[in-house]
Amino acid sequence: MFTLRGMIPDFSIGDRRVQPSLNRIDGPDSSVQLEPKVMEVLACLAGRHGAVVSKEELVREVWEGRFVSDDVVWRSIGELRRALGDDARKPAYIQTIAKRGYRLVMNGNGTAAALPEPAPARPKLIPRRLLAAAFLLGFGSLATVLLVSSRRAPNNAGLSATDLSATNPAARDPYLKGLWFLKRGTPDDLRQSVPAFEQAVALDPRSARAQAGLADAVHLLALFGGLPPREAYPRAEAAARKALELDPGLADTRSTLGSILFRFHRDGPGAEAEFRRALALDPGSATAHHDYAWLLVAERRFDEALVQIQAARRLEPLSVRASADVGWVYYRARRYPEAIRQMQRTLELEPRFLGARHCLEGALVHENRLAEALVQAREGARQEGMTETEQAVLPPDPRTALRRIAEWRLARLQERSAKSWVSPYALATQYAGLGDADHAFAELDRAFAESDPSLVSADVDPAFDAVRSDPRFAPAVLRIGLRRR
């Protein structure tokens, strides 16, 4: 098979010899074997002679334009840094250029070392099965084919010719557009995926995969705070049930339905039944293992939850988010030392992963390692938009500084809530952490009224520890209605 790494001859980075054809980096004391795609990322960076390479260019060159999430690129960069002994905070070899991409500094002193010119750029190679699909379906351009990948599409939607036909060929293009934005996964991308899937459904109401994509996109948008849940979840549920009516074998759609039953209806037994059906259909569904884990966490079945979340991580070994989710399960189980170690490993792979940093900060606070927690809180707040001036006036005492940062975060949430829907559960956790019990319970009441999907975590969320002894807390947990072990 022709690969990008085959275009680059052996070269040196600092005191290390890189052999792309062998996927190996030889150092002064030992050798490191890399995964092929990780080496192809290094080969792509090396072939640019110190120029900045954007994430989009890496995806296009290494993964041939396939659907890969941002964390796959982040994980690859993290693996390279570890192999080279590089530090993401003070990089000697791989630099992250904000909002632009990455560049390789070949000799570690700020300039790129000489490297033989790469072979002429190869033509784009289209997998044979996709070319066959293109001819069978009459695609108008190869650009459309390049959007399709061999990676599993949502809800087990393998993209064979049969799959893309599901009764109206005109639904094909909006479906692929929706799929593209869904795989990218940010709230802004999800907002663009929803109308694309809606168009596909309107053109072909009997397309199970279009219905499944719509269910996924709307559910995730609600979960990430992009839509009010009372507006979003009935739409997501209707699309998921229609998809399963059309094709009962869509394992990931069963998992989506399980998440809706869990987070919107707070129906633990019904949700668990759907997760188990999903795993019976496809034991290799990372989505089903992941979603099932969070039900188990909410029901205090922590050992079972760790089994499921670790399974999800093994199925997505390059996913930074999968790595972080293991840490979050440890955190909710109050196994703080393990959460700290897991999140430190995650942030070594991708220092910009804000969710992992928040978890690390919280775990350090609960271990009373306040000075270390403040380091994480400062960096997290900087990434969230706190200015250098605001950072400069933070008090030196860690406990007081952590409170000021928490107050700053609460103020930002309040500002956002004046313009768009903001999770009342998120507001409740901020008030609780600041010891403002009255406002915390007022926001929890609003979370019930608005069916906030995060409400299911209240019983196990350490954020509520400061108000857990309040007589209003136990009735609120009972009101959620999930089983407790």
C-alpha positions in Angstrom: 0.0 0.0 0.0 1.3 3.5 -0.9 1.6 5.7 2.2 2.6 9.3 2.9 5.5 8.2 5.1 7.0 6.3 2.1 7.5 9.7 0.5 9.9 10.9 3.2 13.5 9.5 3.5 15.1 9.0 7.0 15.9 12.3 8.7 17.0 13.6 12.1 15.2 15.6 14.7 17.6 16.8 17.4 19.5 13.7 18.5 16.8 11.3 17.2 16.8 9.5 13.9 13.4 9.1 12.3 12.8 6.1 10.0 9.4 6.7 8.4 9.4 3.5 6.4 9.8 1.5 9.7 7.5 3.7 11.8 10.4 4.1 14.2 12.2 6.8 16.0 15.7 5.9 17.3 17.0 7.9 20.3 20.3 7.9 22.1 19.1 5.4 24.6 16.1 3.6 23.1 13.8 3.3 20.1 10.1 4.1 19.9 7.7 2.3 17.6 4.8 4.6 16.3 1.4 3.7 14.9 1.5 4.1 11.1 -0.9 7.1 11.1 1.1 8.9 13.8 4.2 8.5 11.7 2.3 9.8 8.7 1.5 12.9 10.7 5.2 13.4 11.5 6.1 12.8 7.8 3.5 15.4 6.7 5.0 18.0 9.1 8.6 17.1 8.1 7.7 17.4 4.4 6.7 21.1 5.0 10.2 22.1 6.1 9.1 24.1 9.1 5.9 25.6 7.6 2.7 25.6 9.6 0.3 22.7 8.7 -3.3 23.2 9.6 -5.5 20.4 11.2 -7.5 20.3 8.0 -4.4 19.7 5.9 -3.3 16.9 8.2 -6.7 15.3 7.9 -6.6 15.7 4.1 -3.0 14.3 3.7 -2.9 11.6 6.4 -6.6 10.4 6.5 -7.4 11.2 2.9 -10.1 13.6 3.9 -12.0 11.0 5.9 -14.2 11.8 8.8 -11.9 12.0 11.9 -12.6 14.0 15.0 -10.3 16.8 16.2 -9.1 14.6 19.1 -7.7 12.0 16.7 -5.3 14.7 15.4 -4.6 16.0 19.0 -3.8 12.4 20.1 -1.4 11.9 17.2 0.4 15.1 18.0 0.6 14.1 21.7 2.0 10.7 20.8 4.7 12.4 18.7 5.6 14.7 21.5 6.0 11.8 23.9 8.1 9.9 21.4 10.4 12.9 20.9 10.6 13.8 24.6 8.9 17.1 23.8 7.0 19.3 26.2 3.7 20.9 24.9 4.2 23.8 27.3 7.7 24.6 26.1 8.0 22.8 22.8 11.4 22.2 21.3 10.2 20.2 18.3 6.4 20.4 17.6 4.9 23.8 18.1 1.2 24.5 18.3 0.4 27.8 16.4 -2.8 29.2 17.8 -5.7 29.0 15.4 -3.4 27.9 12.6 -2.0 24.4 13.2 1.3 22.8 13.9 4.9 23.1 12.7 7.9 20.9 13.1 11.2 22.5 14.3 13.7 19.9 13.1 16.8 20.7 15.2 15.1 22.0 18.3 16.6 25.5 18.2 14.0 27.4 16.3 14.9 26.6 12.8 14.2 23.7 10.5 17.0 21.4 9.6 17.8 20.5 6.1 15.6 17.7 4.7 15.7 16.2 1.2 12.9 17.5 -0.9 9.9 15.1 -0.8 8.8 13.2 -3.9 6.1 14.9 -6.0 2.8 15.0 -4.3 0.7 11.9 -5.0 -2.7 12.0 -6.6 -5.6 11.4 -4.2 -6.4 7.7 -4.0 -10.0 6.9 -3.7 -10.8 3.5 -2.0 -12.0 1.1 -4.6 -15.4 0.4 -2.9 -16.1 4.2 -2.9 -15.3 4.5 -6.6 -17.6 1.6 -7.3 -20.3 3.4 -5.3 -19.7 6.6 -7.2 -20.2 4.9 -10.6 -23.3 3.0 -9.4 -24.9 6.1 -7.9 -23.8 8.6 -10.5 -22.0 11.1 -8.1 -21.6 14.4 -9.8 -18.0 14.9 -8.6 -15.2 13.1 -6.9 -15.3 15.8 -4.2 -18.5 14.3 -2.9 -16.9 10.8 -2.8 -14.0 12.3 -0.7 -16.4 13.2 2.0 -17.1 9.5 2.6 -14.8 7.4 4.8 -14.2 3.9 5.7 -14.6 4.9 9.3 -18.0 3.8 10.7 -20.7 6.4 10.0 -23.3 7.2 12.6 -25.5 4.3 13.7 -23.5 1.6 11.9 -24.2 3.3 8.6 -21.6 1.7 6.4 -21.5 3.7 3.2 -22.0 1.1 0.6 -24.0 1.7 -2.6 -27.1 0.1 -1.1 -26.8 2.3 2.0 -26.7 5.5 0.0 -29.6 4.6 -2.3 -32.2 3.8 1.7 -35.7 5.6 -1.9 -34.9 9.2 -3.3 -31.4 9.7 -4.6 -31.7 13.5 -4.1 -31.5 12.9 -0.3 -27.9 11.6 -0.7 -26.1 15.0 -0.8 -27.8 16.6 2.3 -27.3 13.3 4.2 -23.6 13.4 3.5 -23.4 17.1 4.4 -25.2 16.3 7.7 -22.8 13.5 8.3 -19.8 15.7 7.7 -20.9 18.3 10.3 -22.0 15.6 12.8 -18.6 14.0 12.7 -16.9 17.3 13.4 -19.0 17.5 16.5 -18.7 21.1 17.8 -21.9 22.9 18.7 -21.6 25.1 15.7 -21.1 22.1 13.4 -24.1 20.3 15.0 -26.3 23.3 14.3 -25.4 23.0 10.6 -25.9 19.2 10.6 -29.5 19.4 11.8 -31.0 21.3 8.8 -29.0 19.0 6.4 -30.5 15.9 8.0 -33.9 17.5 8.1 -33.6 18.1 4.3 -32.6 14.5 3.7 -35.5 13.3 5.8 -37.9 15.6 3.9 -36.6 14.2 0.6 -36.6 10.6 1.8 -38.7 10.0 4.9 -37.9 6.2 4.7 -34.2 6.7 5.0 -33.3 5.1 8.3 -29.8 6.6 8.3 -31.1 10.1 7.7 -33.5 9.8 10.6 -30.7 8.3 12.7 -28.4 11.2 11.9 -31.1 13.7 12.8 -31.7 12.0 16.1 -28.0 12.0 16.9 -27.4 15.7 16.0 -30.4 17.0 17.9 -29.7 14.9 21.0 -26.0 16.0 21.1 -27.0 19.7 20.5 -29.3 19.5 23.5 -26.7 17.8 25.6 -24.1 20.4 24.8 -26.5 23.3 25.6 -27.2 24.3 22.0 -30.9 23.8 22.2 -33.5 23.9 25.0 -34.0 20.3 25.9 -37.9 20.5 26.0 -37.7 21.6 22.3 -34.9 19.2 21.3 -35.5 15.9 22.9 -39.0 15.2 21.5 -37.6 15.8 18.1 -34.6 13.6 18.7 -36.8 10.8 20.1 -39.2 10.9 17.2 -36.4 10.6 14.7 -34.7 7.8 16.7 -37.9 5.8 16.9 -38.6 6.3 13.2 -35.1 5.1 12.3 -35.5 2.0 14.4 -38.9 1.3 12.9 -37.3 1.4 9.5 -34.2 -0.5 10.6 -34.2 -2.2 14.0 -30.6 -3.2 13.6 -29.1 0.3 14.1 -27.1 -0.3 17.3 -25.9 3.2 17.9 -29.4 4.6 17.4 -30.6 2.2 20.1 -27.9 3.8 22.3 -29.2 7.3 21.3 -32.7 6.3 22.3 -31.3 4.9 25.6 -29.6 8.3 26.3 -32.9 10.1 25.6 -34.8 7.8 28.0 -32.0 8.3 30.6 -31.5 12.0 30.3 -34.9 13.4 29.3 -37.4 10.9 30.7 -35.1 9.8 33.6 -36.2 6.2 32.9 -33.3 4.1 34.1 -34.7 0.6 33.4 -35.9 1.6 30.0 -32.6 3.2 29.1 -30.6 0.2 30.3 -32.7 -2.1 28.2 -31.9 0.0 25.1 -28.1 0.1 25.9 -28.1 -3.7 26.4 -29.9 -4.2 23.0 -27.4 -1.9 21.4 -24.5 -3.9 22.7 -26.1 -7.2 21.8 -26.4 -5.9 18.2 -22.9 -4.6 18.1 -20.5 -5.3 21.0 -18.0 -3.1 19.3 -20.1 0.0 19.6 -18.0 2.6 21.5 -21.1 4.8 21.6 -23.1 2.2 23.4 -20.4 1.4 25.9 -19.9 5.1 26.6 -23.5 6.1 27.0 -24.3 3.0 29.1 -21.4 4.0 31.4 -23.0 7.4 32.3 -26.3 5.7 33.3 -24.3 3.3 35.6 -22.5 6.3 37.1 -25.7 8.1 37.8 -27.0 4.9 39.5 -23.8 4.7 41.6 -22.8 1.5 39.9 -19.2 2.7 39.6 -17.4 -0.6 39.1 -19.7 -1.5 36.2 -19.4 2.0 34.8 -15.6 1.7 34.7 -15.8 -1.5 32.8 -18.0 0.2 30.2 -16.0 3.4 29.9 -12.7 1.5 29.6 -14.3 -0.6 26.8 -15.2 2.6 25.0 -11.7 3.8 25.3 -10.2 0.6 24.0 -12.4 0.9 21.0 -11.3 4.5 20.3 -7.6 4.4 21.4 -6.7 7.6 19.6 -9.6 9.6 21.1 -8.6 12.3 23.7 -12.2 12.5 24.7 -12.4 8.8 25.5 -9.3 9.2 27.6 -10.9 12.1 29.5 -14.1 10.3 30.0 -12.3 7.6 32.0 -11.1 10.4 34.3 -14.5 11.9 34.7 -15.9 8.5 35.8 -13.1 8.3 38.4 -14.0 11.8 39.5 -17.7 11.1 39.9 -16.8 7.9 41.8 -14.7 10.1 44.1 -11.5 8.2 43.2 -9.7 11.5 43.0 -6.0 10.3 42.8 -6.9 8.1 39.8 -8.9 10.9 38.2 -5.8 13.2 38.6 -3.5 10.7 37.0 -5.9 10.1 34.1 -6.4 13.8 33.4 -2.7 14.5 33.6 -2.1 11.9 30.9 -5.0 13.3 28.8 -3.6 16.9 29.1 -0.1 15.6 28.1 -1.7 14.5 24.8 -3.7 17.7 24.3 -3.1 20.7 26.7 -6.1 22.6 25.1 -8.7 20.1 26.3 -10.6 22.3 28.6 -13.0 19.7 30.0 -10.0 17.6 31.1 -8.5 20.6 32.8 -11.7 21.4 34.7 -11.9 17.8 36.0 -8.2 17.9 37.0 -8.8 21.2 38.8 -11.8 19.7 40.7 -10.0 16.6 41.7 -7.1 18.5 43.0 -9.4 20.7 45.1 -11.1 17.7 46.6 -7.6 16.3 47.5 -6.9 19.7 49.1 -4.0 20.3 46.7 -5.1 23.9 46.3 -1.9 25.5 44.9 -1.9 22.9 42.1 -5.6 23.3 41.5 -5.0 27.1 41.1 -2.4 26.4 38.4 -5.1 24.4 36.5 -7.8 27.0 37.2 -5.7 29.9 35.9 -4.9 28.1 32.7 -8.5 27.0 32.2 -9.8 30.5 32.8 -7.2 31.8 30.3 -8.6 29.4 27.7 -12.1 30.5 28.6 -11.3 34.1 28.0 -10.0 35.6 31.3 -7.6 38.5 30.3 -4.1 38.9 31.6 -5.3 42.0 33.5 -8.0 39.9 35.3 -5.4 37.2 36.0 -2.9 39.7 37.4 -5.3 41.0 40.1 -6.1 37.5 41.5 -5.0 37.2 45.1 -2.0 35.0 46.0 -3.9 32.9 48.4 -5.0 29.8 46.4 -8.4 29.3 48.2 -9.4 33.0 47.6 -8.1 33.0 44.0 -10.0 29.8 43.2 -13.2 31.5 44.6 -12.6 34.6 42.4 -12.2 32.4 39.3 -15.4 30.6 40.2 -17.2 33.9 40.6 -15.8 35.0 37.2 -17.2 31.8 35.6 -20.6 32.3 37.1 -20.7 35.8 35.8 -19.9 34.6 32.3 -22.7 32.0 32.5 -25.1 34.6 33.7 -24.2 36.9 30.7 -24.7 34.1 28.3 -28.1 33.2 29.8 -29.3 36.6 28.9 -28.7 35.9 25.2 -29.4 32.2 24.8 -30.3 29.0 26.7 -27.8 28.1 29.4 -28.1 24.9 31.4 -29.6 25.7 34.8 -27.8 22.7 36.1 -24.5 24.4 35.2 -25.5 27.5 37.0 -26.6 25.4 40.0 -23.1 23.8 40.2 -21.5 27.2 40.2 -23.7 28.5 43.0 -23.3 25.4 45.0 -19.5 25.6 44.8 -19.7 29.1 46.0 -21.8 28.0 49.0 -24.9 29.9 47.7 -27.5 27.2 48.5 -30.6 29.2 47.9 -29.6 30.1 44.3 -28.3 26.6 43.7 -31.6 25.0 44.6 -33.5 27.7 42.6 -31.5 26.7 39.6 -32.1 23.0 40.3 -35.8 23.6 40.4 -35.5 25.3 37.0 -33.4 22.4 35.7 -36.4 20.1 36.6 -38.9 22.4 34.9 -36.8 22.6 31.7 -35.8 18.9 31.7 -32.0 19.7 31.8 -30.3 16.5 30.6 -27.4 17.0 33.1 -29.8 16.8 36.0 -29.3 13.0 36.1 -25.8 13.5 37.5 -26.8 15.6 40.6 -26.6 12.8 43.1 -23.0 11.8 42.2 -21.6 15.3 41.2 -18.9 16.5 43.7 -19.9 20.0 42.7 -22.9 19.7 45.1 -20.8 18.5 48.1 -21.0 22.0 49.7 -24.9 21.8 49.8 -25.3 18.0 50.1 -26.2 18.3 53.8 -29.0 20.9 53.1 -32.4 19.3 53.8 -33.5 20.3 50.3 -30.9 18.1 48.5 -32.1 14.6 49.3 -35.7 15.3 48.1 -34.2 16.7 44.9 -32.3 13.5 44.3 -35.3 11.4 45.0 -37.3 13.5 42.5 -34.8 12.6 39.7 -36.1 9.1 40.0 -33.1 7.0 39.0 -32.2 3.9 40.9 -29.4 4.3 43.6 -27.0 1.6 44.7 
